[in-house]
Amino acid sequence: MPVQRWRPSVGGLLWVGVWTFPLLDPLSTVDGTRGGIIAGVGLGVFTLTYVVITTLGFDHREDLRRVADVGFGAVAALGVGLAAAYGEHWLIVMLFVGTCGAAVYAGYERVTVALVVLASVLAATVLLGLLHNALSTALITVIGTVLASGLVGAVRQMQRLIRELQRTRDALATAAVAEERLRFSRDLHDLLGHTLSVIVVKAEVVRRIAERDPAAAAAQAADIEDIGRRALVEIREAVTGYRESGLTAELTRAKGVLSSAGITATVQRTADPLPEAADQLLAWVLREATTNVVRHSGAQRCDIEISTVDGAAALSVVDNGGTASGAAFGNGLRGLTERLGAVGGTLQAGTRDGGGFAVVARLPL
């Protein structure tokens, strides 16, 4: 995979650069001699390398980890070299070696490396303090290095958590969109599947009776117009999220649809008024089951029963048609099975031993 070009932000470089002000102390010892010029150049190269590599560490660029490793090696070598060569005031550069190591290695997967680097920096600082007879300065630098490196490590961990939260939020948003699309497709299928099936049935009736009974054909055509208009209203309400379809209204509609298809419908309802959510969900089940009876069963009779048993509402739609209705367990019933399952309900559909097809939904109240 090609490595993307790294372009550090100006803000990031400035933020890291601002915290290099303690390096003004060794800079104050630089004079115009040859040795002073070399020390000044070395300090400038150290500072520039430190700012760039530390900023890279904060950017979490895993594809540039090798660059970060090499860059930190350069920072460490320059820091140790300057502190060893120029004495007490230069021990402060070891603090920046430690914070650079924390920025590069304090990630979740490299904490051990960061601890090893920090321990090495602290040990080197103490040894350099002994070399220059500046142990007290070395100990102060050690304390500062521990505190600064801990702060940098905490900031890096916070950045990692923020990035993970952002990825999680994006994943949840994607999942929510997919779930909403699935819900909308179910609603649209239930609405259009039922409505178009009814329109087809009534259109067939109109075609059969148009010549011998024009008045009845006109009445059926008027029903088709009414169904179409009602479907348009329902689709608009479904799109805006305000669709409410009650079970009582759906029962009336189911009997009319079955009757128009030449199917004798019987309805038995012993259930008390149901909670709104259960009422609407069972209305969807009744609509889908009735549509399947009309489209697939070839039945002459359909029995609908609504009851409450052991704290659960039960809806059964049973026809005496052929096995063709068994093929109806498609997107509609599958979607309703998922909806009922989400609230602890069940949906069973299949052929009966004595012939016909049954759909039974149970929903805890």
C-alpha positions, 0 to 999 in steps of 0.5 A: 500500500503506498504511503501517504505523504505526511503534511504536519499541520502548522498548528501542531508544529507551533503547539509543540514548538512553543514548549521548547522555551526551556531550551533558552537556558542552554542557548544562553551559554552559546557564544561567538567562538567556534565551539559556541557556533557548533553548539548553537547549530547542534541545538538548532538541529536538535530543536527542529528534529524534536519538533518534527518527530514529536508532531509526527508522534502525535499524528498517530501515523502507523504507516510512518512508524519507521520514520518516527523510530529513526527520527527519535534515534536522531533526537536521542543521539543529539540530546545525549551528545549535546548534554555530554559535551556542554555540561550542566545547563545542557542537561535540560535537553534530556527532558525533551528526549523523554517527551519525544519518546513518549510522543512516539511510543506511548500508544496503546500497543507500545507502552512497554517500549515507551517505559523502556525509553523513559527508563533509559533517558532517566538513567542517562540523565543521572549518569550525565549529571555525575559526569559533570558534577551536577547531580542536583540538576540531573535529579531536577531534570529527571523529575521534570522528564517524568512529569512531562513524559507522563503528560504527553503519554496521557494526551496521546492516550486521550487522542487514541480514545477520541479517535476510537469514539469517532470511529465508533460513532461513524459505525453506529451512524452507518448501522442506524442508516442501514436499519432505517433503510430496512425499516422503511423498505419493510413499511413500503413493502407492506403498504404497496404489496397489500394495496396493489394486491387489492387493486389487482383483485378488484380489477379482475372483478371489474373485468369479469362483471363489466359486460353483464353488470356495469353498475357493479363494475362501476362500484368496484372501479370506485373502490379501486379509486378509493383504495388508490387514494388511501394508499397515497395518503398512507405512503405520505404518512409513512414517509413522514413517519406518522403512519398509524394503522389500528387493528380494528380498522385493519380487520374491517379492511381485511374482511372487505378485501377477502370478500372482494376476492370471493373468500368467506371471512370469519372474525373472532376477537376476544382480546381486550383493547391492546396497547398502541404499539402491539395494536399497530404491530398486529395490524401489520401482521394481519395486513400481510397475512391477508395479502398472502391469502388473496394472492397465493392461497386460492382459498374459499375460507379464511378464519381470523382470530385475535385473543389474549393468552397468558399475558400475550396477544395472539393473532391467527389467520388460517385459510383452507387454500392449497399449498401455494400459500406456503410460498408466501413466506417471503420479504413481508413475513420475514420482515414481520418476524424480525419486528416481532422478535425485536420486542420478544414476540414470535411469528409462525407460518406454514401449511396445516396437516389438514390443508391450508395455510396458517399464520400465528403471531404472539406478542407479549403485553 
